[in-house]
Amino acid sequence: MSDAPQPIRVLVCDDQALVRTGYVTIFSVQPDIEVVGEAENGHEAVQAAQRMRPDVVVMDIRMPLLDGIRATRQLAGPDAEEPPKVLVVTTFNVDAYVYDALKAGASGFLLKDAPPAELVDAIRTVARGEALLAPAVTRHLIGHFAEHLRPAESSRPAVKDVVRALTPRELEVLRKIAEGLSNVEIAAELFITPETVKTYVSRILAKLGLRDRVQAVVLAYRLGLVSGTS
């Protein structure tokens, strides 16, 4: 019996056939990725995901019949059972789209002009259970995203309270999260293991009452722990 890990099962959803073909071509040559299906609108994506149970759905936003935001909500929202990871890939770097996609349950947001290698890495990142925001999206988003947070979510501690709550290492990890680094990248920069980073991230979220890494990014920028232009 082979001990090789199972490939990441991917469903590609985009209303443009040429784009879908490009994605399939890129993914199919990766030894750890298997394309299990394609869909040309959100309605087809929901049906295909229910049948094929992919690990990751690559989702466009603007599509006929059912757009990517609503499809993401059906697949990965709070009422979804056994939700796949959804990676939204779009040409539109618009704050409202990013916010709505993440609120709907997306694990990541990437622009279509990203290099193929970055797209492949994004698949692997969200498959590992890590949230992902493209650096360009993060910089553009932060100035507006916090303003859209619900009041209950916006009652966050002041800088001194965050500094007091976190250890120096946890504060360092929070800054790295806000820069858009994955656990593996943070581990490499801080000379620790990815497992240790994962532990730090869990502690940070618990101590600050945050739901996920995206909220951690927003908080760090709102408190000025990192610069939006860096």
MOHU-V614731 format. One record per run of one state. SS is the DSSP state (h for helix, s for strand, l for the rest). FROM is the first residue (numbers start at 1). TO is the last residue. If there is no record, write none. Layout:
ss/from/to
SS/FROM/TO
SS/FROM/TO
This chain:
ss/from/to
l/1/7
s/8/13
l/14/16
h/17/28
l/29/32
s/33/39
l/40/41
h/42/52
l/53/55
s/56/59
l/60/67
h/68/76
l/77/84
s/85/90
l/91/94
h/95/104
l/105/107
s/108/111
l/112/115
h/116/127
l/128/131
s/132/133
l/134/134
h/135/148
l/149/150
h/151/154
l/155/158
h/159/165
l/166/167
h/168/178
l/179/182
h/183/190
l/191/193
h/194/208
l/209/212
h/213/222
l/223/230
